[in-house]
Amino acid sequence: MAAVRTVRTKKRCCKSGPRCKRCPVVAKRLVKQGHAVPLGGRTFEVRAPKRAVKLARKR
């Protein structure tokens, strides 16, 4: 299992490819997969393996 990280997302997606790690879209995808928990506002507690993050960042 991966270590727990607290991530504060950016306000908007910068539309880069692959998406950056602080992108709100990536955080929401990780929540959907069960690898992140929203803490309120734009803050998320992420506990995701590298492969899950890579898939979430994919365009």
PDB file of N, H, CA, C and O in Angstrom:
ATOM      1  N   MET A   1       0.840  -1.185   0.000  1.00  0.00           N
ATOM      2  CA  MET A   1       0.000   0.000   0.000  1.00  0.00           C
ATOM      3  C   MET A   1       0.882   1.243   0.000  1.00  0.00           C
ATOM      4  O   MET A   1       1.949   1.253   0.612  1.00  0.00           O
ATOM      5  N   ALA A   2       0.447   2.260  -0.667  1.00  0.00           N
ATOM      6  H   ALA A   2      -0.421   2.253  -1.165  1.00  0.00           H
ATOM      7  CA  ALA A   2       1.204   3.509  -0.770  1.00  0.00           C
ATOM      8  C   ALA A   2       1.027   4.350   0.495  1.00  0.00           C
ATOM      9  O   ALA A   2       0.083   4.158   1.261  1.00  0.00           O
ATOM     10  N   ALA A   3       1.946   5.272   0.693  1.00  0.00           N
ATOM     11  H   ALA A   3       2.713   5.427   0.071  1.00  0.00           H
ATOM     12  CA  ALA A   3       1.884   6.170   1.850  1.00  0.00           C
ATOM     13  C   ALA A   3       0.758   7.189   1.665  1.00  0.00           C
ATOM     14  O   ALA A   3       0.360   7.496   0.541  1.00  0.00           O
ATOM     15  N   VAL A   4       0.261   7.696   2.767  1.00  0.00           N
ATOM     16  H   VAL A   4       0.585   7.447   3.680  1.00  0.00           H
ATOM     17  CA  VAL A   4      -0.817   8.690   2.724  1.00  0.00           C
ATOM     18  C   VAL A   4      -0.216  10.068   2.475  1.00  0.00           C
ATOM     19  O   VAL A   4       0.728  10.473   3.153  1.00  0.00           O
ATOM     20  N   ARG A   5      -0.768  10.786   1.500  1.00  0.00           N
ATOM     21  H   ARG A   5      -1.535  10.457   0.950  1.00  0.00           H
ATOM     22  CA  ARG A   5      -0.329  12.148   1.196  1.00  0.00           C
ATOM     23  C   ARG A   5      -1.541  13.057   1.221  1.00  0.00           C
ATOM     24  O   ARG A   5      -2.617  12.677   0.758  1.00  0.00           O
ATOM     25  N   THR A   6      -1.374  14.243   1.754  1.00  0.00           N
ATOM     26  H   THR A   6      -0.501  14.551   2.130  1.00  0.00           H
ATOM     27  CA  THR A   6      -2.428  15.247   1.706  1.00  0.00           C
ATOM     28  C   THR A   6      -2.135  16.154   0.523  1.00  0.00           C
ATOM     29  O   THR A   6      -1.065  16.756   0.442  1.00  0.00           O
ATOM     30  N   VAL A   7      -3.089  16.248  -0.390  1.00  0.00           N
ATOM     31  H   VAL A   7      -3.959  15.759  -0.324  1.00  0.00           H
ATOM     32  CA  VAL A   7      -2.900  17.023  -1.616  1.00  0.00           C
ATOM     33  C   VAL A   7      -3.957  18.107  -1.692  1.00  0.00           C
ATOM     34  O   VAL A   7      -5.146  17.836  -1.529  1.00  0.00           O
ATOM     35  N   ARG A   8      -3.527  19.331  -1.937  1.00  0.00           N
ATOM     36  H   ARG A   8      -2.561  19.552  -2.069  1.00  0.00           H
ATOM     37  CA  ARG A   8      -4.461  20.432  -2.185  1.00  0.00           C
ATOM     38  C   ARG A   8      -4.454  20.686  -3.688  1.00  0.00           C
ATOM     39  O   ARG A   8      -3.425  21.048  -4.259  1.00  0.00           O
ATOM     40  N   THR A   9      -5.605  20.496  -4.324  1.00  0.00           N
ATOM     41  H   THR A   9      -6.441  20.203  -3.860  1.00  0.00           H
ATOM     42  CA  THR A   9      -5.674  20.625  -5.775  1.00  0.00           C
ATOM     43  C   THR A   9      -5.685  22.089  -6.202  1.00  0.00           C
ATOM     44  O   THR A   9      -5.944  22.994  -5.408  1.00  0.00           O
ATOM     45  N   LYS A  10      -5.396  22.286  -7.480  1.00  0.00           N
ATOM     46  H   LYS A  10      -5.186  21.551  -8.125  1.00  0.00           H
ATOM     47  CA  LYS A  10      -5.463  23.624  -8.061  1.00  0.00           C
ATOM     48  C   LYS A  10      -6.929  23.979  -8.290  1.00  0.00           C
ATOM     49  O   LYS A  10      -7.801  23.113  -8.220  1.00  0.00           O
ATOM     50  N   LYS A  11      -7.197  25.249  -8.561  1.00  0.00           N
ATOM     51  H   LYS A  11      -6.489  25.953  -8.618  1.00  0.00           H
ATOM     52  CA  LYS A  11      -8.584  25.670  -8.799  1.00  0.00           C
ATOM     53  C   LYS A  11      -9.114  25.132 -10.120  1.00  0.00           C
ATOM     54  O   LYS A  11     -10.272  24.727 -10.217  1.00  0.00           O
ATOM     55  N   ARG A  12      -8.258  25.131 -11.135  1.00  0.00           N
ATOM     56  H   ARG A  12      -7.317  25.460 -11.056  1.00  0.00           H
ATOM     57  CA  ARG A  12      -8.683  24.689 -12.465  1.00  0.00           C
ATOM     58  C   ARG A  12      -7.691  23.707 -13.057  1.00  0.00           C
ATOM     59  O   ARG A  12      -6.514  23.690 -12.699  1.00  0.00           O
ATOM     60  N   CYS A  13      -8.189  22.897 -13.965  1.00  0.00           N
ATOM     61  H   CYS A  13      -9.146  22.911 -14.256  1.00  0.00           H
ATOM     62  CA  CYS A  13      -7.332  21.988 -14.718  1.00  0.00           C
ATOM     63  C   CYS A  13      -6.552  22.817 -15.741  1.00  0.00           C
ATOM     64  O   CYS A  13      -7.118  23.689 -16.399  1.00  0.00           O
ATOM     65  N   CYS A  14      -5.255  22.541 -15.871  1.00  0.00           N
ATOM     66  H   CYS A  14      -4.795  21.832 -15.337  1.00  0.00           H
ATOM     67  CA  CYS A  14      -4.432  23.316 -16.810  1.00  0.00           C
ATOM     68  C   CYS A  14      -4.452  22.716 -18.218  1.00  0.00           C
ATOM     69  O   CYS A  14      -3.796  23.230 -19.123  1.00  0.00           O
ATOM     70  N   LYS A  15      -5.198  21.640 -18.399  1.00  0.00           N
ATOM     71  H   LYS A  15      -5.731  21.222 -17.664  1.00  0.00           H
ATOM     72  CA  LYS A  15      -5.390  21.003 -19.709  1.00  0.00           C
ATOM     73  C   LYS A  15      -4.105  20.435 -20.319  1.00  0.00           C
ATOM     74  O   LYS A  15      -4.025  20.264 -21.535  1.00  0.00           O
ATOM     75  N   SER A  16      -3.105  20.143 -19.492  1.00  0.00           N
ATOM     76  H   SER A  16      -3.170  20.282 -18.504  1.00  0.00           H
ATOM     77  CA  SER A  16      -1.879  19.543 -20.021  1.00  0.00           C
ATOM     78  C   SER A  16      -2.094  18.038 -20.171  1.00  0.00           C
ATOM     79  O   SER A  16      -3.022  17.473 -19.592  1.00  0.00           O
ATOM     80  N   GLY A  17      -1.246  17.412 -20.937  1.00  0.00           N
ATOM     81  H   GLY A  17      -0.492  17.871 -21.408  1.00  0.00           H
ATOM     82  CA  GLY A  17      -1.358  15.973 -21.108  1.00  0.00           C
ATOM     83  C   GLY A  17      -0.013  15.320 -20.892  1.00  0.00           C
ATOM     84  O   GLY A  17       0.932  15.677 -21.595  1.00  0.00           O
ATOM     85  N   PRO A  18       0.140  14.382 -19.963  1.00  0.00           N
ATOM     86  CA  PRO A  18      -0.865  13.921 -19.008  1.00  0.00           C
ATOM     87  C   PRO A  18      -1.182  14.992 -17.967  1.00  0.00           C
ATOM     88  O   PRO A  18      -0.392  15.910 -17.744  1.00  0.00           O
ATOM     89  N   ARG A  19      -2.332  14.863 -17.342  1.00  0.00           N
ATOM     90  H   ARG A  19      -2.973  14.118 -17.523  1.00  0.00           H
ATOM     91  CA  ARG A  19      -2.745  15.848 -16.332  1.00  0.00           C
ATOM     92  C   ARG A  19      -1.739  15.863 -15.184  1.00  0.00           C
ATOM     93  O   ARG A  19      -1.111  14.849 -14.881  1.00  0.00           O
ATOM     94  N   CYS A  20      -1.596  17.033 -14.550  1.00  0.00           N
ATOM     95  H   CYS A  20      -2.106  17.856 -14.796  1.00  0.00           H
ATOM     96  CA  CYS A  20      -0.645  17.135 -13.434  1.00  0.00           C
ATOM     97  C   CYS A  20      -1.217  16.451 -12.193  1.00  0.00           C
ATOM     98  O   CYS A  20      -2.417  16.187 -12.121  1.00  0.00           O
ATOM     99  N   LYS A  21      -0.360  16.169 -11.229  1.00  0.00           N
ATOM    100  H   LYS A  21       0.615  16.384 -11.287  1.00  0.00           H
ATOM    101  CA  LYS A  21      -0.776  15.442 -10.022  1.00  0.00           C
ATOM    102  C   LYS A  21      -1.702  16.258  -9.135  1.00  0.00           C
ATOM    103  O   LYS A  21      -2.447  15.686  -8.339  1.00  0.00           O
ATOM    104  N   ARG A  22      -1.674  17.581  -9.252  1.00  0.00           N
ATOM    105  H   ARG A  22      -1.069  18.046  -9.898  1.00  0.00           H
ATOM    106  CA  ARG A  22      -2.518  18.455  -8.426  1.00  0.00           C
ATOM    107  C   ARG A  22      -3.822  18.844  -9.121  1.00  0.00           C
ATOM    108  O   ARG A  22      -4.554  19.705  -8.635  1.00  0.00           O
ATOM    109  N   CYS A  23      -4.104  18.222 -10.234  1.00  0.00           N
ATOM    110  H   CYS A  23      -3.509  17.522 -10.629  1.00  0.00           H
ATOM    111  CA  CYS A  23      -5.310  18.539 -11.005  1.00  0.00           C
ATOM    112  C   CYS A  23      -6.561  18.060 -10.259  1.00  0.00           C
ATOM    113  O   CYS A  23      -6.571  16.944  -9.739  1.00  0.00           O
ATOM    114  N   PRO A  24      -7.615  18.882 -10.197  1.00  0.00           N
ATOM    115  CA  PRO A  24      -8.843  18.457  -9.520  1.00  0.00           C
ATOM    116  C   PRO A  24      -9.511  17.248 -10.176  1.00  0.00           C
ATOM    117  O   PRO A  24     -10.180  16.465  -9.502  1.00  0.00           O
ATOM    118  N   VAL A  25      -9.331  17.097 -11.481  1.00  0.00           N
ATOM    119  H   VAL A  25      -8.788  17.733 -12.029  1.00  0.00           H
ATOM    120  CA  VAL A  25      -9.913  15.962 -12.193  1.00  0.00           C
ATOM    121  C   VAL A  25      -9.246  14.664 -11.739  1.00  0.00           C
ATOM    122  O   VAL A  25      -9.919  13.652 -11.546  1.00  0.00           O
ATOM    123  N   VAL A  26      -7.927  14.695 -11.568  1.00  0.00           N
ATOM    124  H   VAL A  26      -7.379  15.517 -11.725  1.00  0.00           H
ATOM    125  CA  VAL A  26      -7.181  13.521 -11.108  1.00  0.00           C
ATOM    126  C   VAL A  26      -7.642  13.134  -9.706  1.00  0.00           C
ATOM    127  O   VAL A  26      -7.845  11.953  -9.423  1.00  0.00           O
ATOM    128  N   ALA A  27      -7.808  14.117  -8.836  1.00  0.00           N
ATOM    129  H   ALA A  27      -7.644  15.076  -9.066  1.00  0.00           H
ATOM    130  CA  ALA A  27      -8.249  13.846  -7.462  1.00  0.00           C
ATOM    131  C   ALA A  27      -9.639  13.211  -7.456  1.00  0.00           C
ATOM    132  O   ALA A  27      -9.884  12.265  -6.709  1.00  0.00           O
ATOM    133  N   LYS A  28     -10.543  13.722  -8.278  1.00  0.00           N
ATOM    134  H   LYS A  28     -10.344  14.491  -8.885  1.00  0.00           H
ATOM    135  CA  LYS A  28     -11.896  13.172  -8.326  1.00  0.00           C
ATOM    136  C   LYS A  28     -11.906  11.752  -8.886  1.00  0.00           C
ATOM    137  O   LYS A  28     -12.690  10.914  -8.441  1.00  0.00           O
ATOM    138  N   ARG A  29     -11.043  11.481  -9.855  1.00  0.00           N
ATOM    139  H   ARG A  29     -10.406  12.162 -10.216  1.00  0.00           H
ATOM    140  CA  ARG A  29     -10.940  10.122 -10.395  1.00  0.00           C
ATOM    141  C   ARG A  29     -10.414   9.156  -9.338  1.00  0.00           C
ATOM    142  O   ARG A  29     -10.883   8.022  -9.239  1.00  0.00           O
ATOM    143  N   LEU A  30      -9.439   9.607  -8.547  1.00  0.00           N
ATOM    144  H   LEU A  30      -9.058  10.528  -8.627  1.00  0.00           H
ATOM    145  CA  LEU A  30      -8.892   8.757  -7.486  1.00  0.00           C
ATOM    146  C   LEU A  30      -9.936   8.492  -6.401  1.00  0.00           C
ATOM    147  O   LEU A  30      -9.971   7.401  -5.832  1.00  0.00           O
ATOM    148  N   VAL A  31     -10.783   9.474  -6.112  1.00  0.00           N
ATOM    149  H   VAL A  31     -10.755  10.361  -6.574  1.00  0.00           H
ATOM    150  CA  VAL A  31     -11.872   9.279  -5.147  1.00  0.00           C
ATOM    151  C   VAL A  31     -12.830   8.221  -5.680  1.00  0.00           C
ATOM    152  O   VAL A  31     -13.267   7.338  -4.942  1.00  0.00           O
ATOM    153  N   LYS A  32     -13.150   8.314  -6.959  1.00  0.00           N
ATOM    154  H   LYS A  32     -12.795   9.031  -7.559  1.00  0.00           H
ATOM    155  CA  LYS A  32     -14.066   7.363  -7.591  1.00  0.00           C
ATOM    156  C   LYS A  32     -13.517   5.936  -7.534  1.00  0.00           C
ATOM    157  O   LYS A  32     -14.273   4.978  -7.373  1.00  0.00           O
ATOM    158  N   GLN A  33     -12.187   5.806  -7.667  1.00  0.00           N
ATOM    159  H   GLN A  33     -11.573   6.584  -7.797  1.00  0.00           H
ATOM    160  CA  GLN A  33     -11.532   4.492  -7.624  1.00  0.00           C
ATOM    161  C   GLN A  33     -11.333   3.996  -6.194  1.00  0.00           C
ATOM    162  O   GLN A  33     -10.987   2.833  -5.985  1.00  0.00           O
ATOM    163  N   GLY A  34     -11.550   4.867  -5.211  1.00  0.00           N
ATOM    164  H   GLY A  34     -11.831   5.811  -5.381  1.00  0.00           H
ATOM    165  CA  GLY A  34     -11.379   4.472  -3.818  1.00  0.00           C
ATOM    166  C   GLY A  34      -9.977   4.680  -3.280  1.00  0.00           C
ATOM    167  O   GLY A  34      -9.640   4.154  -2.220  1.00  0.00           O
ATOM    168  N   HIS A  35      -9.143   5.446  -3.999  1.00  0.00           N
ATOM    169  H   HIS A  35      -9.417   5.873  -4.861  1.00  0.00           H
ATOM    170  CA  HIS A  35      -7.758   5.684  -3.584  1.00  0.00           C
ATOM    171  C   HIS A  35      -7.564   7.020  -2.886  1.00  0.00           C
ATOM    172  O   HIS A  35      -6.455   7.327  -2.449  1.00  0.00           O
ATOM    173  N   ALA A  36      -8.619   7.822  -2.772  1.00  0.00           N
ATOM    174  H   ALA A  36      -9.519   7.573  -3.128  1.00  0.00           H
ATOM    175  CA  ALA A  36      -8.504   9.135  -2.130  1.00  0.00           C
ATOM    176  C   ALA A  36      -9.783   9.440  -1.354  1.00  0.00           C
ATOM    177  O   ALA A  36     -10.860   8.925  -1.654  1.00  0.00           O
ATOM    178  N   VAL A  37      -9.623  10.303  -0.341  1.00  0.00           N
ATOM    179  H   VAL A  37      -8.748  10.722  -0.097  1.00  0.00           H
ATOM    180  CA  VAL A  37     -10.760  10.714   0.492  1.00  0.00           C
ATOM    181  C   VAL A  37     -10.785  12.236   0.530  1.00  0.00           C
ATOM    182  O   VAL A  37      -9.782  12.850   0.893  1.00  0.00           O
ATOM    183  N   PRO A  38     -11.912  12.868   0.163  1.00  0.00           N
ATOM    184  CA  PRO A  38     -11.987  14.331   0.246  1.00  0.00           C
ATOM    185  C   PRO A  38     -12.039  14.780   1.707  1.00  0.00           C
ATOM    186  O   PRO A  38     -12.779  14.215   2.511  1.00  0.00           O
ATOM    187  N   LEU A  39     -11.245  15.802   2.041  1.00  0.00           N
ATOM    188  H   LEU A  39     -10.644  16.262   1.388  1.00  0.00           H
ATOM    189  CA  LEU A  39     -11.199  16.324   3.405  1.00  0.00           C
ATOM    190  C   LEU A  39     -11.964  17.628   3.540  1.00  0.00           C
ATOM    191  O   LEU A  39     -12.072  18.170   4.640  1.00  0.00           O
ATOM    192  N   GLY A  40     -12.488  18.134   2.452  1.00  0.00           N
ATOM    193  H   GLY A  40     -12.400  17.694   1.558  1.00  0.00           H
ATOM    194  CA  GLY A  40     -13.197  19.412   2.475  1.00  0.00           C
ATOM    195  C   GLY A  40     -12.441  20.434   1.656  1.00  0.00           C
ATOM    196  O   GLY A  40     -11.211  20.424   1.614  1.00  0.00           O
ATOM    197  N   GLY A  41     -13.176  21.312   1.011  1.00  0.00           N
ATOM    198  H   GLY A  41     -14.176  21.320   1.045  1.00  0.00           H
ATOM    199  CA  GLY A  41     -12.534  22.297   0.137  1.00  0.00           C
ATOM    200  C   GLY A  41     -11.895  21.596  -1.042  1.00  0.00           C
ATOM    201  O   GLY A  41     -12.524  20.767  -1.700  1.00  0.00           O
ATOM    202  N   ARG A  42     -10.643  21.930  -1.308  1.00  0.00           N
ATOM    203  H   ARG A  42     -10.132  22.604  -0.773  1.00  0.00           H
ATOM    204  CA  ARG A  42      -9.917  21.291  -2.409  1.00  0.00           C
ATOM    205  C   ARG A  42      -8.839  20.352  -1.883  1.00  0.00           C
ATOM    206  O   ARG A  42      -7.878  20.063  -2.596  1.00  0.00           O
ATOM    207  N   THR A  43      -8.977  19.877  -0.668  1.00  0.00           N
ATOM    208  H   THR A  43      -9.757  20.112  -0.089  1.00  0.00           H
ATOM    209  CA  THR A  43      -7.964  19.036  -0.041  1.00  0.00           C
ATOM    210  C   THR A  43      -8.403  17.572  -0.064  1.00  0.00           C
ATOM    211  O   THR A  43      -9.550  17.245   0.238  1.00  0.00           O
ATOM    212  N   PHE A  44      -7.465  16.705  -0.430  1.00  0.00           N
ATOM    213  H   PHE A  44      -6.533  16.971  -0.676  1.00  0.00           H
ATOM    214  CA  PHE A  44      -7.739  15.277  -0.510  1.00  0.00           C
ATOM    215  C   PHE A  44      -6.630  14.509   0.194  1.00  0.00           C
ATOM    216  O   PHE A  44      -5.470  14.921   0.178  1.00  0.00           O
ATOM    217  N   GLU A  45      -6.993  13.393   0.810  1.00  0.00           N
ATOM    218  H   GLU A  45      -7.936  13.059   0.823  1.00  0.00           H
ATOM    219  CA  GLU A  45      -6.020  12.480   1.391  1.00  0.00           C
ATOM    220  C   GLU A  45      -5.871  11.343   0.394  1.00  0.00           C
ATOM    221  O   GLU A  45      -6.799  10.561   0.189  1.00  0.00           O
ATOM    222  N   VAL A  46      -4.694  11.253  -0.227  1.00  0.00           N
ATOM    223  H   VAL A  46      -3.940  11.889  -0.060  1.00  0.00           H
ATOM    224  CA  VAL A  46      -4.468  10.294  -1.306  1.00  0.00           C
ATOM    225  C   VAL A  46      -3.604   9.144  -0.809  1.00  0.00           C
ATOM    226  O   VAL A  46      -2.540   9.355  -0.227  1.00  0.00           O
ATOM    227  N   ARG A  47      -4.075   7.932  -1.045  1.00  0.00           N
ATOM    228  H   ARG A  47      -4.939   7.760  -1.517  1.00  0.00           H
ATOM    229  CA  ARG A  47      -3.328   6.726  -0.721  1.00  0.00           C
ATOM    230  C   ARG A  47      -3.447   5.821  -1.946  1.00  0.00           C
ATOM    231  O   ARG A  47      -4.232   4.873  -1.955  1.00  0.00           O
ATOM    232  N   ALA A  48      -2.662   6.124  -2.973  1.00  0.00           N
ATOM    233  H   ALA A  48      -2.025   6.894  -2.965  1.00  0.00           H
ATOM    234  CA  ALA A  48      -2.809   5.425  -4.243  1.00  0.00           C
ATOM    235  C   ALA A  48      -1.474   4.866  -4.713  1.00  0.00           C
ATOM    236  O   ALA A  48      -0.444   5.528  -4.589  1.00  0.00           O
ATOM    237  N   PRO A  49      -1.489   3.648  -5.254  1.00  0.00           N
ATOM    238  CA  PRO A  49      -0.271   3.119  -5.863  1.00  0.00           C
ATOM    239  C   PRO A  49       0.051   3.886  -7.146  1.00  0.00           C
ATOM    240  O   PRO A  49      -0.815   4.544  -7.722  1.00  0.00           O
ATOM    241  N   LYS A  50       1.278   3.793  -7.573  1.00  0.00           N
ATOM    242  H   LYS A  50       1.981   3.258  -7.105  1.00  0.00           H
ATOM    243  CA  LYS A  50       1.755   4.557  -8.728  1.00  0.00           C
ATOM    244  C   LYS A  50       0.907   4.283  -9.980  1.00  0.00           C
ATOM    245  O   LYS A  50       0.607   5.197 -10.748  1.00  0.00           O
ATOM    246  N   ARG A  51       0.536   3.037 -10.169  1.00  0.00           N
ATOM    247  H   ARG A  51       0.780   2.294  -9.545  1.00  0.00           H
ATOM    248  CA  ARG A  51      -0.248   2.673 -11.358  1.00  0.00           C
ATOM    249  C   ARG A  51      -1.609   3.368 -11.374  1.00  0.00           C
ATOM    250  O   ARG A  51      -2.068   3.804 -12.430  1.00  0.00           O
ATOM    251  N   ALA A  52      -2.252   3.474 -10.220  1.00  0.00           N
ATOM    252  H   ALA A  52      -1.879   3.120  -9.362  1.00  0.00           H
ATOM    253  CA  ALA A  52      -3.565   4.127 -10.137  1.00  0.00           C
ATOM    254  C   ALA A  52      -3.448   5.612 -10.466  1.00  0.00           C
ATOM    255  O   ALA A  52      -4.309   6.170 -11.145  1.00  0.00           O
ATOM    256  N   VAL A  53      -2.381   6.251  -9.984  1.00  0.00           N
ATOM    257  H   VAL A  53      -1.681   5.797  -9.433  1.00  0.00           H
ATOM    258  CA  VAL A  53      -2.169   7.676 -10.268  1.00  0.00           C
ATOM    259  C   VAL A  53      -1.904   7.867 -11.757  1.00  0.00           C
ATOM    260  O   VAL A  53      -2.396   8.814 -12.370  1.00  0.00           O
ATOM    261  N   LYS A  54      -1.127   6.962 -12.324  1.00  0.00           N
ATOM    262  H   LYS A  54      -0.728   6.193 -11.825  1.00  0.00           H
ATOM    263  CA  LYS A  54      -0.801   7.042 -13.749  1.00  0.00           C
ATOM    264  C   LYS A  54      -2.071   6.933 -14.602  1.00  0.00           C
ATOM    265  O   LYS A  54      -2.233   7.672 -15.573  1.00  0.00           O
ATOM    266  N   LEU A  55      -2.959   6.018 -14.239  1.00  0.00           N
ATOM    267  H   LEU A  55      -2.827   5.418 -13.450  1.00  0.00           H
ATOM    268  CA  LEU A  55      -4.216   5.860 -14.981  1.00  0.00           C
ATOM    269  C   LEU A  55      -5.128   7.068 -14.812  1.00  0.00           C
ATOM    270  O   LEU A  55      -5.799   7.476 -15.761  1.00  0.00           O
ATOM    271  N   ALA A  56      -5.158   7.640 -13.619  1.00  0.00           N
ATOM    272  H   ALA A  56      -4.613   7.310 -12.849  1.00  0.00           H
ATOM    273  CA  ALA A  56      -6.009   8.807 -13.364  1.00  0.00           C
ATOM    274  C   ALA A  56      -5.519  10.030 -14.132  1.00  0.00           C
ATOM    275  O   ALA A  56      -6.319  10.883 -14.516  1.00  0.00           O
ATOM    276  N   ARG A  57      -4.206  10.120 -14.358  1.00  0.00           N
ATOM    277  H   ARG A  57      -3.556   9.426 -14.047  1.00  0.00           H
ATOM    278  CA  ARG A  57      -3.638  11.271 -15.062  1.00  0.00           C
ATOM    279  C   ARG A  57      -3.784  11.164 -16.580  1.00  0.00           C
ATOM    280  O   ARG A  57      -3.621  12.155 -17.291  1.00  0.00           O
ATOM    281  N   LYS A  58      -4.085   9.989 -17.066  1.00  0.00           N
ATOM    282  H   LYS A  58      -4.218   9.183 -16.488  1.00  0.00           H
ATOM    283  CA  LYS A  58      -4.172   9.758 -18.508  1.00  0.00           C
ATOM    284  C   LYS A  58      -5.291  10.574 -19.137  1.00  0.00           C
ATOM    285  O   LYS A  58      -6.357  10.736 -18.541  1.00  0.00           O
ATOM    286  N   ARG A  59      -5.052  11.087 -20.335  1.00  0.00           N
ATOM    287  H   ARG A  59      -4.187  10.956 -20.818  1.00  0.00           H
ATOM    288  CA  ARG A  59      -6.070  11.845 -21.079  1.00  0.00           C
ATOM    289  C   ARG A  59      -6.825  10.935 -21.999  1.00  0.00           C
ATOM    290  O   ARG A  59      -7.724  11.383 -22.711  1.00  0.00           O
TER     291      ARG A  59
END
